[in-house]
Amino acid sequence: MAASASNGRKPLVVGHRDRWLRLLYMVIFAIIGYTVFWVILFLAAVQFVLAWINGEPNDNLRDFAAKLDRYLLSVVDFIGYASDVVPFPLSPLDANVAAAAAAPTAASGARGTTRPRSRRTKKPGTGEGASGAEDG
């Protein structure tokens, strides 16, 4: 997967200052993502019928649906500001996967894997509480 991202093309990255350009890309990729979503649902229905008839799922269809799933994830990541890399066809196909691997702390923070905040009922430094010591 990462090999296709290193095929000589650099991923197109839209910064936060390019608001209008990003909005345009977000609208375009929202339409593309909507279409890809319905294609995945159609493939799921076809896969169900084929699995019913043949007794097992079609491997090629499963692999294709998995690739579409990864692409849809990259579209959703871009639209939801989890990634600044514009999805395929303006960037290499797996550019978002390569970007996430290059910056694991940023990707993990965007995925909601950060440490949860402590639930304090007192304001720090006010001395309220039993001994005024903070909970860890």
N, C-alpha and C positions, 0 to 999 in steps of 0.2 A: 504494500500500500504506500509506504513512504517513498518507494522508488519512483512512483509516478509523480510525486511532488517535486522530485529532484530531476525532472526531465529537461532542465534548462529554462523553464518558465518560472518566473517569480510570482508568488501570490499577490493579488491586488489587495492592498490594505487601505481601508477608508478610515481616516482619523476622525476624532470627535469634532474637529473644527470644520470639516466638510459636511455640514448639516444637511444642506439641500441635496447634495449628491448622494449622501447616505439615505435620505428619505426616498429619493428616486429608486435607488437600488432596493430598499426595503419593500416598496410597493411592487416592483417587478418580481422580486423573489418571493413575496407573499403569494402572488398569483401562481408562480412556478411551484411553490411548496404545496399550495392547495391542489394543484393538478397531480403532483407526485403522490400526495396522500390518497387521492381517489384511485390512482393506478395501483398503489399498494393494496388497497381494499379489494380491487378487482382481482389482483393476483392471489390474494388470500382466498377469495371465492373459487377461483380456478383451481388452486392448490387443494382446497377441500374436496372438490368434485373429483380431481385426479386421484387423491388419496383414497377416496371412497371406492372408486372403480378399480384401481390397481392394488389397493391394500397398503400402500406406502406413499409418502410424499415424493414429489419430483425434486431431485437434488439440484438440477439446473435452475428451476423456478425458485427454489429456496435461496440459492446463492444470489440470484438476480434481485429478489425481494430484499435480501440483507444489504446489498449494495445500495438499493434505493432508500432503504432505511437510514443508512449512514449519510447519504446525501441529504435526505430530509432533515436529519439532525444538524448538519452543517448549515442548512438554510435557517432553521429555527434558532440556532446559536447566533447567526448573524443578525436576524431580525430582533432577537431579544437582547442584543448588546453583550452577549457572552463571548463574542469573537468579533474582531474588526476585519477579518479576512473575508472578502467577498467570495461567495461560493462559485463553483463551476457553472458556466464556461468562462468566466472572467478570471479565474484562478485555476491552477491544476486541480484535478479531481479530488485528491486527498490532502489538499493544502491545510484544511482545518485540523485534520488529524496530526499532520506534521507540526503545525503551530502549537497544538495542545501538548505534544510531546516535548517541544523545545522549551516551553514555559509551564512546567507542571504546577508551580505554585499559583499562577494566575488562573490556570484551567481548573484547579481544584477549588479555588475560591469562588469561581463562577458557578461551579456545580453545587454549591451549598454544603461543602464538606468542611467548612471552617468550624472552629471550636465554638460551641454555644456560649452565649453570654451568661454570666452568673445572674441570678435573680436576687438582687439586694432590695431590702425594704427600707434601708436607711441611706442617707446621702453620705458619701465618703468624706471623712475629715470633720464631721459634725460632732463626733463623740457620742452619738446616740447608740444605744445597745448595751450589752452586759459589761464589756470591758473596753469598748471602743476599738477592738481589733477587727480587721476585715476578715470576711469569710474567704477561703481560698478555693 
